[in-house]
């Protein structure tokens, strides 16, 4: 059974109530990881999409593997189960923040997962791979981000290549010396050229 009070607050129509409940869930995981993970498993069985948002959100709030690295595969498996879900609040918590935090902290361990997911045919899975680098992970690991994102920038889906353009723009904002010399090459590529105007808006030559 779901813990009724927490489960109800996670479904509240008030975003502040939902956010407070997600933070409570994050604290629960920090204090008792096993019991918290069991509760997340119950949330996955819920028909409510906001409960699945709550499965993802805590992993963008704090690092649960810092002293317990063996937890990472379980967390990745949990997040992977939601990669194809397009519900906006879920995907916005998943790629940019939950996966982004893991990649920032554990790039070498996360890279094989990202490369496997980047071969998926589902465009939402690809969006999550790209958006993993849209926040701190792109700032701290730009080379890995570029390596994974550029092939997806050639994807026929506007949903995918626009995500690539936005994320590359964020990387360019922090790493102009890295991205600047690459722009002429991208401009000459028939598919990557459509990304350049979006990147140029954020790119500031040093």
Buried (B, 14 or more C-beta within 10 A) or exposed (E): EBBEEBBEBBBBEEEEBBBBBBBBBBBBBBEEBEEBBEBBEBBBEBEEBBBBBBBBBBBBBBBBBEEEEEBBEBBBEBBBEBBBBEBEBBBBBBBBBBBBBBBBBBBEBBBEBBEEBBEBEEBBBBBBBBBBBBBBBBBBBBEBBBBBBBEBBBBEEEEBBBBBBBBBBBBBBBBBEEBBEBBEEBBEBEEBEBBBEBBEEBBEEE
